[in-house]
Amino acid sequence: GRWFVSLLVEDYTVEVLPPTDKNVGLDAGVTSFLCTSDGDKIANPKHFNRLYKKLKMAQKELSRKTKDSNNRDQARLKVARIHAKIKDARTDFLHKLTTRLVRENSFIAIEDLTIRNMVRNRKLARSISDAAWGEMFRQLEYKCEWYGRRLVKIDRFYPSSKRCMRCGFVVDKLPLAIRSWDCPSCKTTGIDRDLNASRNILAAGLAVSVCGADVRADNHSVRSQWRNPRKGRKQKPKS
């Protein structure tokens, strides 16, 4: 029940977007899907959770059907349609979000997260997989390359959440359950964990753009990836 359209375009090039005066740091999360250094918090749509009960019921019905029967084929298609609906909703959300971020900002800083290792946490695996951070970062990379934006990746071990955005003090431990904290050094209170992280990510990314490809700060490395606008043909995305 799914239809696809294939279009062939010869020698299609992408126009580089006009520069803007906006820079942004992005902190990916589970409570909020994304927090920007501007203070915007993108709500987590939780596409899988919204259809989880419906999917579970469909899978239960499938397990009760006789193998190689027409009823089983129909039940299998029903499960496949729900999975497709979840994937389509997730892909649509990510494309709209990443396109907006790339159009509005000339400079984007993100963390170089290892998603594969993070999903080993059983408590967060489903939420992280549903959020599809890896796909979001992939879209940001090729769209920044297409439209002439600069993308900087910050080392995953950079203490973006634990570092006070005002004075630079780094706390020893900051459990994930703690969403806000007080800085013992500059006495700033109620520091929002996600906003603090996104602004530190932006600051570290801007330091890279000024100081060069590698910067050492608090014994943590900051890595830069420059995305040049391509003058050739537009590459086909995976989704």
C-alpha positions in Angstrom: 0.0 0.0 0.0 3.0 2.3 -0.4 3.8 4.3 -3.5 7.1 5.8 -4.5 8.0 8.4 -7.1 11.5 8.6 -8.6 12.6 11.9 -10.3 15.7 12.2 -12.5 17.2 15.7 -12.6 20.4 16.5 -14.7 23.2 18.6 -13.3 21.2 19.9 -10.3 23.3 22.1 -8.0 22.3 23.5 -4.6 22.4 27.3 -4.1 24.4 28.3 -1.0 22.2 30.0 1.5 23.0 33.7 2.3 25.0 34.1 5.5 23.2 35.0 8.8 24.6 36.5 12.0 23.2 33.6 14.1 25.3 30.8 15.7 23.8 27.9 17.7 24.9 25.2 20.0 22.7 22.0 20.2 22.4 19.7 23.2 20.4 16.5 22.4 18.4 15.0 25.2 15.6 12.6 26.2 13.4 14.8 28.3 13.7 17.6 25.7 14.6 16.3 22.2 16.9 19.3 21.7 17.9 22.4 23.6 19.5 25.3 21.7 21.9 27.9 23.1 19.1 30.4 22.3 17.0 28.8 25.1 14.6 27.0 22.8 13.6 23.5 23.9 12.3 21.2 21.2 9.8 18.8 22.8 10.5 15.1 22.3 7.7 13.8 19.9 8.2 10.2 21.1 6.9 8.7 17.9 7.4 5.1 19.0 5.6 5.6 22.4 2.6 7.2 20.7 1.9 4.0 18.7 3.5 1.5 21.1 0.1 0.1 22.4 -1.3 -0.2 18.9 1.9 -1.9 17.7 2.0 -4.3 20.7 -1.7 -5.3 20.0 -0.9 -5.9 16.3 2.1 -8.0 17.2 0.1 -10.1 19.6 -2.5 -10.7 16.9 0.2 -11.7 14.5 1.6 -14.3 17.0 -1.8 -16.0 17.2 -2.3 -16.4 13.5 -1.6 -19.7 11.7 1.7 -19.8 9.8 1.4 -19.5 6.0 -2.2 -18.4 6.2 -3.9 -15.4 4.6 -4.8 -14.1 8.0 -1.2 -14.1 9.1 -0.2 -12.2 6.0 -2.8 -9.6 6.7 -1.6 -9.3 10.4 2.0 -9.1 9.2 1.1 -6.2 6.9 -0.7 -4.4 9.7 2.5 -4.6 11.9 4.6 -3.4 9.0 2.2 -0.4 8.4 2.5 0.7 12.0 6.3 0.5 11.8 6.3 2.5 8.6 4.0 5.1 10.1 6.4 5.5 13.0 9.4 5.8 10.7 7.7 8.3 8.4 6.6 10.6 11.3 10.1 10.5 12.7 11.8 11.2 9.3 9.4 14.1 8.6 10.0 15.6 12.0 13.8 15.4 11.7 13.9 16.8 8.1 11.8 19.8 9.1 13.8 20.5 12.2 17.3 20.1 10.6 16.3 22.2 7.6 15.1 25.0 9.8 18.3 24.9 11.9 20.5 25.0 8.8 18.6 27.9 7.2 18.5 30.0 10.4 22.1 29.6 11.5 25.5 30.0 9.7 27.4 28.1 12.4 26.2 25.0 14.3 28.0 23.2 17.1 27.1 19.7 18.3 28.5 16.9 20.4 30.2 14.0 18.8 28.0 11.4 20.6 28.6 7.7 20.3 25.0 6.5 19.9 26.0 2.8 19.7 27.5 2.9 23.2 24.7 5.0 24.7 21.9 2.5 23.7 23.6 -0.1 25.9 21.9 1.6 28.8 18.7 -0.5 29.1 16.8 2.3 30.8 17.5 4.8 28.0 17.9 2.5 25.0 14.3 2.8 23.7 14.2 6.6 24.2 17.5 7.2 22.5 16.6 4.9 19.6 13.2 6.6 19.2 14.9 10.0 19.3 17.2 9.0 16.4 19.9 11.5 17.3 22.3 9.8 14.8 19.9 10.5 11.9 19.5 14.1 13.0 23.3 14.6 13.1 23.6 12.9 9.7 21.1 15.2 8.2 22.8 18.3 9.8 26.1 17.2 8.3 25.0 16.8 4.7 22.7 19.8 4.8 25.4 22.0 6.1 27.6 20.7 3.3 25.0 21.4 0.7 24.1 24.9 1.9 27.5 26.3 2.9 27.1 26.3 6.6 29.8 25.5 9.1 29.3 22.5 11.4 31.7 21.8 14.4 31.7 18.6 16.4 32.7 18.8 20.1 34.5 15.8 21.6 32.0 13.6 23.4 34.1 13.8 26.7 33.9 17.6 26.8 32.1 18.4 30.1 29.4 20.5 28.6 26.8 19.8 31.2 29.1 19.9 34.2 30.9 23.1 33.3 29.4 26.4 34.5 28.6 28.6 31.5 29.3 31.7 33.6 32.6 31.0 35.3 33.9 27.8 33.8 33.9 25.8 37.0 33.5 22.0 36.4 31.7 19.9 39.0 32.9 16.4 39.7 29.6 14.6 39.2 26.3 15.5 37.8 23.8 12.6 37.6 21.3 12.6 34.7 18.4 12.9 37.2 19.7 16.4 38.2 18.1 18.8 35.8 19.4 22.0 37.4 22.3 22.8 39.8 24.0 25.6 41.7 27.6 26.6 41.0 29.7 26.6 44.1 32.3 28.9 42.5 30.4 31.9 41.2 27.2 31.2 43.3 25.0 31.1 40.2 21.8 29.2 41.1 19.3 27.2 39.1 21.6 26.4 36.2 19.5 24.6 33.6 21.4 21.4 32.7 20.4 21.4 29.0 20.7 25.1 28.4 24.1 25.2 30.1 25.3 22.3 28.0 24.2 23.9 24.7 25.8 27.2 25.5 29.1 25.5 26.5 28.9 23.5 23.2 28.5 26.7 21.3 31.4 28.4 23.2 33.7 25.5 22.5 32.7 25.4 18.8 33.4 29.1 18.4 36.8 28.7 20.1 37.6 26.1 17.4 36.6 28.5 14.6 38.9 31.2 16.1 41.9 29.1 17.3 42.1 26.3 14.8 41.2 22.7 14.3 42.1 21.5 17.8 41.7 23.2 21.1 42.6 21.8 24.5 40.3 22.9 27.4 40.2 21.2 30.8 42.1 18.3 29.3 39.3 17.7 26.8 39.8 18.0 23.1 37.5 19.9 20.7 37.3 18.7 17.2 36.2 20.7 14.2 34.7 19.5 11.0 34.4 22.1 8.3 31.6 21.5 5.8 32.4 23.3 2.5 29.6 24.0 0.0 29.7 21.6 -2.8 29.8 23.0 -6.3 28.9 19.6 -7.9 25.7 17.7 -8.0 23.6 17.3 -4.9 24.2 14.0 -3.2 21.3 11.7 -2.5 20.5 11.4 1.3 19.7 8.0 2.8 16.2 9.2 3.8 
